[in-house]
Amino acid sequence: MNSVKAAFWSGVRQFMPFNIVVIPFALLFGVVATEAGLSVFETLSFSVVVIAGAAQFTALQLMAEHSPTIIVLASALAVNLRMAMYSATLAPYLGKAPLWKRAFVAYFLVDQVFALSSMEYEKRPEWTVSERLAFAFGVATPMAPVWYIATFFGAYLGNAIPDGMALDFAVPITFLAMIGPALRTLAHVGAAATALIVSPLLIWMPHSLNIMLAGIAAMIVGAAIENRMNRSAP
Amino acid sequence: MTETYNIWVIILGLGAGSFFLRFIFMGVIGDRPIPEWVLRHLRYTAVGFLPAIASPLVLMPAATEGQLDPARLAAALVTLGIGYFTKNVVWAILSGAITLYGLLFLLG
């Protein structure tokens, strides 16, 4: 087997454990979206076009709060700002690949594809651009269909789930579950704590602007703590 | 609730915007260096925006007309704690869901 194929299959294999995260997350999105009034087709399209769970949940939540369309889009995209960082991190490794291939990687650049690829590229500096691309596409090859199919099943099941299941709490539970493992440093904790406190304090603002302002405040606090810790480090 | 929205504007707008964010540096800027202060702020988007969305929903749940609800508050704390200590999203969601349904059942 040549090295490009080996890189591809290594990506496929390394994704497999993440099924445990991706499948329930996609199922839950399907259920919550259909409960919110989307059709099965709209729900599936959402997952295929956007392919970003947290942003999709954010959009649903803000629609439930009757925010204007522009605020729904801005808040969901703010949640996805981290993907610009993923793009920036992979750029030095993939910058020499043909533009259309970079565009495909960009479409598939979800949390798991980024996490596995960036770690593998760092570990294998001898890899050519073709091997790096093959690895990223290897991770995406099981990820994307699993994401679509589990969304579809969730949407299909969602139509059969009775009301009164406290699904209003699916979004906060899912988000809080994602925050815990992300609290790796004091800067992450400071950022999350800022958002937890500022957002409810600004709840009186129109159009769910409390989310945008609390999120920006959290980013500034996180960056400031990181800056300070770097300076005090030996 | 979604009938007041043109859902396709949201799906396609969010799709285009997400693609733009994923493509911007890799596609447009290529392998030129990106200012450190930009990356430093972007590192905290997830831990900034996810709690900003979650905390009002925990403290003022719509299902209880904005009144603090012991079952939902406990479920939120359990989810955050289990997620932090196990580093496992699925365990955190499951523990939170069990806490929520358990307490809703017990407290009636």
Interface residues (C-beta under 8 A of the other chain):
Chain A: I20 V21 P24 F25 L28 A36 G37 L38 E42 S45 F46 V49 V50 I51 A52 A54 A55 Q56 T58 A59 Q61 M63 A64 H66 T69 V72 L73 S75 A76 L77 A78 V79 N80 L81 R82 M83 A84 M85 Y86 S87 A88 T89 L90 A91 P92 L94 G95 K96 L99 R102 A103 V105 A106 Y107 L109 A166 D168 F169 V171 P172 I173 T174 F175 L176 A177 M178 I179 G180 P181 A182 L183 A187 H188 A191 A192 A193 T194 A195 L196 I197 V198 S199 P200 I203 N210 I211 M212 A214 G215 I216 A217 A218 M219 I220 V221 G222 A223 E226 N227
Chain B: M1 T2 E3 T4 Y5 N6 I7 W8 V9 I10 I11 L12 G13 L14 G15 G17 S18 F19 L21 R22 F23 I24 F25 M26 G27 I29 G30 D31 I34 W37 V38 L39 R40 H41 L42 R43 Y44 T45 A46 V47 G48 F49 L50 P51 A52 I53 A54 S55 P56 L57 V58 L59 M60 P61 A62 A63 R72 A75 A76 T79 L80 G81 I82 G83 Y84 F85 T86 K87 N88 V89 V90 A92 I93 G96 A97 L100 Y101 L104
